[in-house]
Amino acid sequence: MPARNRGSGIYISSSGNTVRNCSIGLTLDGSVPPDTLRNRNGIVISGSAAGNNQIGAANQPNTIAGNTVNGIVISNASDNRIQGNRIGVLFTTATVVRPNGGFGVQILSDTTIDPNGRAERNLIGGTENSERNIIGGNGLSGVLISGSRTLTTTIASNLIGVNLEAETGLGNNGDGVRIEDGAQATRIGSTNQTQPLVIGGNSGAGIRIHANGGAAPSNTTIDGYVVVGLSRSGINARPNTQGGIYLTESAGTTTIGSSATTLRIGWNGGPGIWIGPGISDVTITNAFVGALPGGILAANNGGVAINGATNVTMTASTVAANTAYDLQIANASNVSLDGNLIGLHADGRSVAGSVTAGISVTNSTNVTIGNTTGNVIAAANGPGIDISGSSSVSITVRANILGLRRDTTGDAYSVAAAHAGPAIRITDAAQISVAGNVIGGNGSAAGIELTNVQSATLTQNQIGWINDPGGGTTPLARPAGVGIALTNVTTATLSGNLLRLNTDDGVRLTDSSAVIIDNANAIEENGGDGVQVGGNSRNVRITGNRIRANTGYAVLVTDTAQRVGITQNQMAANSAGGIHLANTTLYSGTGADPDQSLNRPNHSIDPPFDIQVSQDGIITGRVFTSTAEREEDLVPVSACAGCTIQVYSPNPDLPSADGQGWQQLQVVVNGNTRADINQVSASGVFNAQMLDAPATYRQLIFAATDQFGNTSPFHIFTPTVDLRLIPLDPVQQSAAPGSSISYRLQLENHGTLQINRIRLSTSGTLSGWTVATDPAERFSLPPGGTRQITITLTLPTGTHPSIQVPITDTTTLSLTAPAMSAITQTLRTEVQALPVLAASPLTGAATVLPSDSYIYRHQITNNGNVTVPIDISATTADLVGLDTYNTTVLTPSVTLAPGASTEIAVRITVPTGAQTTTPSGNPVRATTVITATPRGFGSQAITMTDTTTVGLRYAAELRSSYEQDVRAGREVVFLHTLRNTSNGRATFQLNFAASRGSTLIAFESATSGVTISGNRVTLDNIADSGKINQIVLRVRVQISELILPGSRETLRIWVSIPDTTEPLSGAEVQDVAVVRDSSGVLVPAIWVPLVMN
């Protein structure tokens, strides 16, 4: 029904009209009429009164084609339905393009006609196949929805640009669907899964939403079942040339897809979804882009691009196998991706792949890749996630699975589907958070690789392994090369990551600074070092991690890395060792430090040395120390300035200790319990007390950390207690009653611990026996030291029941010390059946004068346990060789029962001529040995020794008594001869007495060589060379002036033993002094008293 005017084929301005089974714009033969006969628009519904009109119906389609402008136009009209029409095409048994010159369907609110005009609730298509419109071949877009008062338009099940499966070339010359200029709440999509909205083959985009110079459309929803870029079956390619869904300029709030339906986008000549600059508030849900349900691969020329947009969320979507890229974010902000599959088919079981990175982010901010469920990203031909650009700030990668796919039956992502590059690569970005991701690698590239990044947090990522989905306890390797690699990274924290079974290092830092690796990172069974810090890295702290069973070192510090602090980690079973500072040498403490350069790892800081540990946990040791405030001033360079000491024990579960610190031990320093030793003297000495006994641990492992944050390698101390008690005497002996028996043993310390407060004790000794121990006090024994131990047992005597044979004492010696098991030795002493004699006193001494006798008496006691007769004998020897001393045993035989005592006596007579001294002047002594011999027990004989010293028997001769005339009041001298007749050299007392009052002036020796002092004189008893036995004694006397002439004065002079006055026999004389006048005549004298008045 070609128009006869240049207006509309049908113009509707009222409500309730139905147009069906009409051909509008074509001739009866289906051809396009000449231009002069063509309609401008096929059908126009205009005005607010034109509502509730039905254009087409099920099985009663209109063909609206060949019109010069639009097929159908709804302007300022509401509640109209366009269903089952052929718009821009002619369909009989095949579809033929008969284009309208403009849009297939245009719905708009035209305020130039009616300022209050509104187009609301209009419907294009339906839910059934018969309600579908076939919209194709039009000169512009298939459907255009525009105008800010165009509301709640629904584009349901239609075929836009496609029809029959085998047909091609039906696309519209613009977009399939275009939403623009402020249209609001447009809903695009079919509610019928079997009759989806299909948009394909169009020259523009499948769906384009943009402002197009006007207001931004808002609240556009693409939900329901939609197929973009594919044939009616959803399989074959019907690409929209510019892409699947395009959001450009300003598109307002847009929802693409829903959780209850599917959006399939494939084969498009541009990106599957493009969200361009100026776009905000977009949500993509359950979209399949490139990899479609049913294992269909339909590559778009780009998957999903978010370029310059903001506030974009994409969830539960599958993007894979697209050319150029799969998911690209550039210059965007506030983007969230969660629950998506990238690089896999929709079931997650087979690889679809990504041509480059799975997800790339460039110069974008506040991007979140993964949140509650995370994304699965696999099999990218590059990194799984690639983030770059100096404007990429505040990026979060959380809870994703990378490099894995599901197996053929289970739900777990357990099969390797590795990326060609690192699972996550971040370059030139800042404020990065990578958390809770599970990463399977390709065995060579890093799991997470950061380069030129500022401020990154990497937490709780699982890299290189998975749990066995079959329930086995052995993890399955899905290795990366290096687990986490940081290059030129400033300020990063790695915590709680699980890095296992990677082929290279667990963590590698190069030229990075302010990096903290802490809080229970588990770095295990990797093919390189657990952590390697190299390049010019600075200020790295590695603490609180488990670093176990790596092929290299637990921590390797190499190149010129400095200030790498390594504390409180659990290290075990790393093949190369615990902490290693590459190319450094330990300093001996003398001469020049071999590591002269401060540029070596951790300035070559040396570990503690001279470690000494006691069994009760006292630690002493040394470090090289320095008072330098700057590292460059350290002397030696290996010194530990401001040092703290860490003490570890090894993993107790290993078959043997490996010298790697597993558990950091608390210690007590000056009464305070601490995690380290924080007090070091100026000379480098430190002390601490352990909380547990050192022998609890197979090794003690020491490290030093200085005030600059450098940690040394480990020093290993193996605490061993190996005390050996070696008997020096037999440990089974016999002893007699009353005797003492000693057992000597040597205690040897063959261990490495000094043993302090060793206590020696005994037990089990029989009653009445006494025990003496040496040492009696507690003592210490250093490693390699020895100490003699003596146990002396003293048996009781006589009748004590503990010595009555047969009986054996069993004494147990015990050596104990704090925190040490006791060492014991049993000592057995058999009691002998013997008499045991004791004498009191054992020795005697007496001084006896020649010809005199002396009786020596001794008490003999039988302390033994048998009754025995005892023979007493005695001999006396005088070494001078004088007459034999007469020795008489007065008690030649006695019998003693156990415990009984008796006295024995021996008489000694000194020879008459015995001298007190020998010719050489020594005293003469005789020794009497008394022997008491039990009959039948000769070996039990005892001896007593008595010493008899020859006493001095005083004797002297004083000769020549005579008479001499004297004058009263004058001095007179008497001469006498004094000779020593004693048996030895003797000192004599000289005595004087006068009958009438004369006085002694002095006794004087007139013999040269002898002097008299204190009226005493000493003389030898023989005259020999140098010896004088007699002298001429001069007695000077002052005659009393009261004696009258004619009187006689008797002077008595005698010799006595010193301190006595008894004269010696033959040693006394009497001299007489006769007083005369001056003429020598005796004159009577009368004394008259002088009386004076």
Buried (B, 14 or more C-beta within 10 A) or exposed (E): BBBEEBEBBBEBBEBEBEBBEBBBBBBEEBEBBEEEBBBBBBBBBBBBEBBBBBBBBBEBBBBBBBBBBBBBBBBBBBBBBBBBBBBBBBBEEEBBBBBBBBBBBBBBBBBEEBEEBBBBBBBBBBBBBBBBBBBBBBBBBBBBBBBBBBBBBBBBBBBBBBBBEEBBEBBBBBBBBBBBBBBBBBBBBBBBEEBBBBBBBBBBBBBBBBBBEBBBBBBBBBBBBBBBBBBBEBBBBBBBBBBBBBBBBBBBBBBBBBEEBBBBBBBBBBBBBBBBBBBBBBBBBBBBBBBBEEEBBBBBBBBBBBBBBBBBBBBBBBBBBBBBBBBBBBBBBBBBBBBBBBBBBBBBBBBBBBBBBBBBBBBBBBBBBBBEBBBBBBBBBBBBBBBBBEBBBBBBBBBBBBBBBBBEEEEBBBBBBBBBBBBBBBBBBBBBBBBBBBBBBBBBBBBBBBBBBBBBBBBBBBBBBBBEBEEEEEBBBBBBBBBBBBBBBBBBBBBBBBBBBBBBBBBBBBBBBBBBBBBEBBBBBBBBBBBBBBBBBBBBBBBBBBBBBBBBBBBBBBBBBBBBBBBBBBBBBBEBBBBBBBEBEBBEBEEEBBBEEBBBBBBBBBBBBEBBBBBBBBBBBBBBBBEBEEBEEBEBBBBBBBBBBBBBBBBEEBEEBBBBBBBBBBBBBEEEEBBBBBBBEEEBBBBBBBEEBBBBBBBBBBBBBBEBBBBBBBBBBBBBBEBEBEBEBEBBBEBBBBBEBBBBBEBBBEBBBBBBBBBBEBEEBBEBBEBEBBEEEEBBBEBEEEBEBBBBBBBBBBBBEBBEEEEEBEBBBEBBBBBBEEBEBEBBBEBBBBBBBBBEEEEBEBBBBBEBEBEBEBEBBBBBBBEBEBBBBBEBEBEBEBBEBEBEBBBEEBEBEBBBBBEBBBBBBBBEEBBBBBEEEEEBBBBBBBBBBBEEBEEBBBBBBBBBBBBBBBBBBBEEBEEEEBBBEEEBEBEBBBBBBBBBBBBBBBBBEBBBEBEBBEBBBEBEEBEBEEBBBBBBBEEEEEEBBBBBBBBBBBBBEEBBBBBBBBBBBBBBBEEEEEBBEEBBBBBBBBBBBEEEEBEEBEEEEEEEE
